[in-house]
C-alpha cells in the first residue's frame, strides 16, 4: 500500500508542473497579442497598381507614391502595397529609407520613458525591406526524361542604399499598422520580401548585426497570388509568417 501511495504521489508531482507550464504558455500567448487569433507581427496585402514616385528628400512628410510632390525625373513602376501590423503590446522598430516628420509620424513614449517617432496608424512610408528566395524542387523535362531538380532562384539585393543616402529607424506602436510599397518584380515566382524588426525591450536598438535575435516578417509571392485569386491551392505557403 505504501508503494502504491508513493507512485501516486510521484505521478501527481510530475503532472502538476506540466499542467502549470501549459497554463503559463497559454497565458503568455494571450498576453502577448492584442487580437488573440492573429499573429504577433504580420504583413497583409493592400492593393496592386503603378507607383508614381514622389520626390525623395532627406526629411519627408509625404507618402512615397501617393503624394502630390511628384518626381518628374523618376520612372514609374508596377508596385504592390503591403501593410505591416503590430499585434503585440510592445512597439517595434525597423529601417526606413528616409527620415519622417508629421503628419507621417507623431511622438510616442516607449516603456523606458524615451520619446520616439511613431508611425501614425495607416501611414505610407518607404520601408527598407529585403528580398529572399524559396528553395524549390521541380520536375524538369530533360533529354533523358523527367528529373526532379533544384530550381536556381536568386534573390535580388535591394535597398542597400537609400535614394538620399539617409536611413532612419521608425517605430510602430502597439495596435498600429504602416503601409509600404514594394516593386512587383520583387514578388515574382518563388521570391518573397521580408522586413527585419526589433522590439522595444531589446537591448541593442542601433545595429541589426548584434547579439540580439533578428526578427523577420515575410510576405511571399504565393501570398500575393492568393490575394489576387490566382493561386494554385496545392502550393504549401509557409512564408507568410513571422520568423524569429
N, C-alpha and C positions, 0 to 999 in steps of 0.2 A: 504493500500500500504506500509506503514511504517513497519507493522508487517511482510509482505511478504519479504521485503528487509532485515529485521533483521534475519529472518530464513535463507535466502540465505547466508548472511554473516557468521552466526554461522556454517552453513554446510561447507562453504569454509574453515573456521578456523580449523575445525576438519579434513577435507580431506587433506589439505596441509601438516600438520605434519606427517600424516600417509604415504603419498606419499614420503616425505623426509626420513622417517625411512626406508621404503623399499629400497630406493636408497642407504642409508648408509649400510644396511645389505648386499645388493648385492655387493657394492664396497668392503666391508670388506672381503667377501668370496673370491673375485677375488684378493685382495691384499695379502691375507694370503698364497695362493697356488702358486707354481711355474707353475704347469700344472693344468689348471682350471678344467679339467674333471676327475682328480684323487683325492683320499683322501689326507688329510694333512700328516698323517703318516700311512704307510700300510706295510703289510707283504705279500710277494708273494712266490710261490713255485719255487724252482730251479731244484732239482732232488732228487731221492732216490738212495741208494746204501749202501755199507758197509764202515763204518768208521774204519780205522786202526789208532788208536790214536798215535799222535806224543808225544814226550817227554814233560812232564809238568814241567816247571821251574818257578821261581818267575817272571822273566822277559823273555818275548818271542819276537822273531822276525819272527816267522813262523806260518803257519796255523795249526789248531788242528788236521786235518785229511788228509791233502794233502802234508805234509812236508816229506822230506827225513829223518828227525830226528825221526825215529820210536821208540816207546816204546815197546820193545820186550816182556815185562812182562805184558802189558795191553791187556785185551781181546777186540777183535773187536766186533762191534755191528751193527745191522741194523739201518740205520740213514736216516733222511730227512734233506736236505739242504734247508734253507729258506733265503730270502733276505728282510731286513727291509729298506724301503726307506723314506727319509726325503724330503717331497714335500712342505716344508714351507721356508720362508725367514729367519728363525732362526735356530741356531744349537740346537740340543737336546743332552741329555746325558743319559747313562744307565750303569749298572754294568757289568763288565766282570770278569771272573774267573781267570784272570791273568793280569799282567802289560805288556804293549807293547811298543816296540821301533820300529824304522824304520827297514824294509820298510812297516810294517803294519800300522804305524801312521806317520803323519807329524805334523808340528806346524800349529796351526790355531788360529787366533785372533778373539775373540768374541766381541760383541758390547761394552762391558765395558772396552775394551782395554787390557784385560788379554790374555795371550797366553796359549793354552791348547793343548792336544794331540788329533788331529782329525783323525778318521779312514780314511785311503785312500779309494777312491771310489772302491767298489767291493772287498775289503779285507775280508778275512775269520777270524773270531775271536771266542772266547769262551764266548758267551753272557750268562748272568745269567738270564735265563728265568724261568718262573714258569708254573705250570700246574693247570688247573681248570676243573670242570666237569659241563656238562649241567644238567638242571633239566628236567627230561624226564618222560613222562607218556606213558605207552604202554598197549595194550590189552594182558592179560595173561590168558592162559588156566588153569583153576583150577578144582578140583573135582566137584565144584558146578556150573561150567560153565565158560564163559569168563568174566573176570573182568578187569576194567580199573584201573591199579595200578601204583604207583610211583616206578620207577626203581631206585634201590640203587646204584648210581655211585659214587665211591670215587676217588678223585684225589690224586695221589702220591705226597709226599713232596720231591722236588728235589732241587739240587743246594744250599742247606742250607749252606754247607761248600765247599770252593774251594779245589781242589786236593792239592794245595800248602799251603792252609791257607791264601792266599792273594787274595784280590779282588781290583779292581780299577774302577774308573769312566772314561769311554771313551766317546768321543764326536763325533757326526755325523753331519758334517756341512751341510748347505742347498744344496739340489740337489744331495747329495751323498747317496750311499747305502752301507750296510755291510751284508755279508753273515755269517750265524751262523748255527750250526748243532744241531739238537735235536734227541733224541732217538725215533725211530719209535713207540715204545710201549707207548710213551707219547702222541701219536696222535691216540690211539686206539679208538674204537667206543665210542662216547659221551664225549671224552676228547678234550681239546684244550690247546694250550700253549699261554702264553702272556708275553709281555716284558714291564715292568714298565719303564717310562722315564720321564724326565723333560726338560722344555725349558730353554734356556739360560737367559731369563728375569725373571725367578722365583727367589725369594729372598733366599730361603734355598736350596742350592745345595749339602749339605752334608748328608742329612738324609731323607729317604723316609717317615719316620714317623714324619711328621711335620704339620704345619698349612697350607702348600700349598696343592692344589689338587694333587692327584696321577693320572697320565695319564697311560693308558694301551693300547697296540695294540695287537689284538688277531689273531690267525690262528687256525682254528678248524679242527677236524677230517674229517668233511664233505668237507671242502675246499681242503683237501688232496685227498679225493675220487674224487672230481670233476677234480682236476688236473691230476689224473691218469685215467680218463674216466670211473670210477666205480660208479658214483654217482646215487642215486635214485632221480629223478627230483622232487619228491613230498616232499622232506625234505625242511624245512624252515631254511636256513642257515643264521643266524643273527649274527654269531660270528666273521666273517671276517670284523671287524670294529675297529675303534679307539674309545676306551672308555675314557671318561674324568670324 
